[in-house]
Amino acid sequence: KSRCKLQEIRQHFTRSPGISILLWLYHCWCAGADVDIFLDSYEAKQLGSLSCDVAIDRKIGRRPGTLSLWMRLVSSVREAYTADELLMYRARWNSSLEGVQYLTELTMADILFGKTQNNQYLHNPDEAYCTWDIWQEFTMSAPPPYAKALASITWKRDLKVTKLQAYVWDFELALSSPPQDSFSYVEIQPKEYAASSDDPCTICHEELDRNSCELECGHEFHRECIRTWLQEHSSTCPICRDYAVLPGDVPERPAWNNSKHYKAKLRKRSVF
């Protein structure tokens, strides 16, 4: 009976080629590793190579007592690697599938190693929130069509990762639909993501007031927050990454760049 049990576990929980460890871990949770399967140390040592990673597989059976397969996998991954070693940061994802997978990897890394509210969702990753760091990393690596659509979403603290993933899937369906005269990025935007006057400043996360300003791209921030951001961090909008500069602070065009695109970018201004 024990042999059949172990064989069934190997069949359902062995990592497939090309799947990242973080994505594999999430698939294991989806398959019931947290609720249906419990193993003592001896049984866990007989599993063989589930993760196809020696550093992880050696640690699965080390913890004494009877534990769920999920906790054995999680503790093994945590002991074997750090977040930076596991998470392969992407310069660009190119499809909805890649985008959803990347969001899953970012979320699992935050749950396992981060110091955010997502720590409490180890036993239910689908309840995790899209933190500001996850949002920035995901949107900055989005391809142009998706980046433009994501720019219409105002990040909020209560934005769930699963809702953002659903939005990415829905956007791909909209792209594959026959073109319509009334089609726009705003129309496919989920209602709960639409910007409103109640949205906070996404830099300090405090409520916007009369001391706020709107950039040319349409995103609004506290005047001092965006001024500090543009002067000390980046010359782009922190949400959509569109170019913005303070009045009277237009940088000279680099000698090596003679493109019309760059000239057009320099004419962008933030409104103060």
C-alpha positions in Angstrom: 0.0 0.0 0.0 2.8 2.4 0.9 4.6 1.6 -2.4 1.5 2.4 -4.4 1.1 5.6 -2.5 4.6 6.7 -3.2 4.3 5.8 -6.9 1.1 7.8 -7.2 2.9 10.8 -5.6 5.8 10.6 -8.0 3.3 10.4 -10.9 1.4 13.6 -9.9 4.1 15.7 -8.3 7.3 15.2 -10.2 8.5 18.4 -11.8 8.2 18.5 -15.6 11.1 19.6 -17.8 11.1 23.4 -18.4 9.0 24.3 -15.4 10.6 26.6 -12.9 10.8 25.4 -9.3 8.4 28.2 -8.1 5.8 27.3 -10.7 6.2 23.6 -9.9 5.6 24.4 -6.2 2.4 26.2 -7.1 1.2 23.3 -9.2 1.9 20.9 -6.3 -0.3 23.1 -4.1 -3.1 23.1 -6.7 -2.8 19.3 -6.9 -3.5 18.9 -3.2 -0.1 18.6 -1.6 -1.3 20.7 1.3 -4.4 18.8 2.2 -4.5 15.2 0.9 -1.0 13.8 1.4 0.9 13.2 4.6 4.3 11.5 4.9 6.6 10.5 7.7 10.3 10.9 7.4 10.9 7.4 6.1 8.3 7.6 3.4 9.5 11.0 2.3 13.0 9.7 1.8 11.7 7.0 -0.6 10.1 9.6 -3.0 13.2 9.9 -5.1 13.6 13.0 -7.3 10.4 14.9 -7.2 11.8 18.4 -7.9 14.5 17.1 -10.3 16.9 19.2 -8.2 19.4 17.4 -5.9 19.6 20.2 -3.3 15.8 20.2 -2.8 15.2 16.4 -3.1 17.9 15.6 -0.4 16.0 17.8 2.1 12.4 16.5 1.6 12.8 13.6 4.1 15.0 15.4 6.7 12.3 16.8 8.9 11.0 14.3 11.5 7.4 13.4 12.2 4.4 13.2 9.9 4.0 16.3 7.7 2.0 17.2 4.7 3.8 16.8 1.4 3.3 20.6 0.9 5.2 21.5 4.1 8.0 19.1 3.2 8.4 20.7 -0.3 8.2 24.3 1.0 10.8 23.7 3.8 13.1 22.0 1.4 12.9 24.8 -1.2 13.5 27.4 1.5 16.5 25.6 2.9 18.1 25.0 -0.5 17.7 28.4 -2.1 17.1 32.1 -1.7 14.5 34.1 -3.6 17.2 35.6 -5.9 18.5 32.2 -6.7 15.1 30.9 -7.6 13.4 33.8 -9.3 14.4 34.3 -12.9 13.7 37.9 -13.6 12.3 38.5 -17.1 13.2 41.4 -19.3 10.0 40.7 -21.3 7.2 38.2 -21.2 5.5 37.9 -24.6 2.1 36.2 -24.2 -0.7 35.9 -21.6 0.5 32.4 -20.6 4.0 33.7 -19.9 2.6 36.7 -18.1 0.4 34.6 -15.9 3.2 32.2 -15.1 5.6 35.1 -14.3 3.0 36.6 -11.9 2.7 33.2 -10.2 6.5 33.0 -9.8 6.7 36.5 -8.4 3.9 35.7 -6.0 5.3 32.4 -4.8 8.7 34.1 -4.2 7.0 36.7 -2.1 5.0 34.2 -0.1 8.1 32.0 0.6 10.8 34.7 1.2 9.2 38.1 1.3 8.3 40.2 4.3 4.8 41.2 3.3 1.3 40.3 4.1 1.5 37.5 1.6 3.4 35.4 4.2 0.1 34.4 5.7 -1.0 32.8 2.4 1.5 30.0 2.4 -1.5 27.5 2.6 -3.6 29.4 0.0 -1.4 31.2 -2.6 -4.5 32.1 -4.6 -5.5 34.6 -1.9 -2.2 36.5 -2.2 -2.1 40.2 -3.0 -0.3 42.0 -5.8 2.2 44.0 -3.8 3.8 47.2 -5.2 7.0 45.3 -5.9 5.2 42.6 -7.8 3.2 45.2 -9.7 6.3 47.1 -10.7 8.3 44.0 -11.8 5.4 42.6 -13.8 4.3 45.8 -15.6 7.9 46.8 -16.4 8.4 43.5 -18.2 5.1 43.6 -20.1 5.2 43.8 -24.0 3.8 47.0 -25.6 0.2 46.0 -26.1 -0.2 44.7 -22.6 1.9 47.5 -21.1 -0.6 50.1 -22.6 -3.6 48.2 -21.2 -2.0 47.7 -17.8 -1.3 51.5 -17.6 -5.0 52.0 -17.5 -5.2 50.1 -14.2 -4.5 52.0 -11.0 -2.6 49.8 -8.5 -4.3 49.3 -5.2 -3.3 47.5 -2.0 -6.3 45.2 -2.2 -5.5 44.0 -5.8 -5.4 40.2 -5.8 -2.9 38.4 -8.0 -5.7 36.2 -9.3 -7.7 39.2 -10.5 -4.7 40.6 -12.3 -4.1 37.2 -13.9 -7.7 37.1 -15.1 -7.3 40.6 -16.6 -4.3 39.4 -18.6 -6.2 36.4 -19.9 -9.2 38.6 -20.8 -7.0 41.1 -22.6 -5.6 38.3 -24.9 -9.2 37.3 -25.7 -9.9 40.9 -26.6 -6.8 41.1 -28.8 -7.9 37.9 -30.7 -11.5 39.2 -31.2 -12.6 40.9 -34.4 -11.8 44.7 -34.3 -14.7 47.0 -33.4 -15.0 50.7 -33.9 -15.7 51.2 -30.2 -12.9 49.0 -28.9 -10.5 50.6 -26.5 -8.3 49.6 -23.6 -10.7 51.2 -21.2 -13.6 49.1 -22.4 -11.8 45.8 -21.6 -10.7 47.1 -18.2 -12.4 45.4 -15.3 -14.7 47.9 -13.5 -13.1 47.4 -10.2 -9.7 48.5 -11.6 -10.9 51.8 -13.1 -9.3 54.8 -11.7 -11.4 57.0 -9.5 -11.0 60.1 -7.3 -10.7 57.7 -4.3 -7.4 56.2 -5.6 -4.4 56.9 -3.4 -1.1 58.3 -4.5 0.8 55.1 -5.7 4.1 56.5 -4.4 3.2 57.1 -0.7 -0.1 55.2 -0.7 -1.9 58.1 1.0 -5.1 59.8 -0.2 -4.8 62.4 -2.9 -5.7 65.9 -2.0 -5.5 69.5 -3.4 -1.7 69.2 -3.4 -1.8 66.6 -6.2 -0.9 66.9 -9.9 -1.6 64.9 -13.0 1.2 63.9 -15.4 0.7 64.1 -19.2 0.1 60.4 -19.3 -3.0 60.9 -17.1 -1.7 59.4 -13.8 -2.1 61.5 -10.6 0.2 61.8 -7.6 1.0 64.1 -4.8 3.0 67.0 -6.1 6.0 66.5 -3.8 5.9 62.7 -4.2 6.2 62.8 -8.0 8.8 65.6 -7.9 11.0 63.5 -5.6 10.4 60.4 -7.7 11.4 62.2 -11.0 14.4 63.9 -9.4 15.8 60.9 -7.4 14.5 57.7 -8.9 13.4 57.8 -12.5 12.5 60.1 -15.3 9.3 58.1 -16.1 5.9 57.8 -14.6 6.0 55.1 -11.8 2.8 53.4 -13.2 3.0 53.4 -17.0 6.7 54.3 -17.5 5.9 57.1 -19.9 8.6 59.7 -20.1 8.0 62.8 -17.9 10.3 65.6 -16.7 9.9 68.6 -14.4 9.4 72.0 -16.1 12.6 73.8 -16.9 14.6 70.6 -16.4 14.7 69.2 -20.0 17.8 67.1 -20.5 19.9 67.5 -23.6 19.5 64.8 -26.2 22.6 62.4 -26.1 24.9 62.9 -29.1 24.6 59.2 -30.0 20.8 59.3 -30.2 19.5 61.1 -33.3 16.1 59.4 -33.4 12.9 61.3 -33.8 11.4 59.0 -31.1 13.8 60.5 -28.5 13.0 64.0 -29.6 9.3 63.4 -29.2 9.9 62.0 -25.7 11.8 65.1 -24.7 8.7 67.2 -25.3 6.8 65.4 -22.6 6.1 67.4 -19.5 4.6 66.8 -16.1 1.9 69.2 -15.2 2.6 71.3 -12.0 
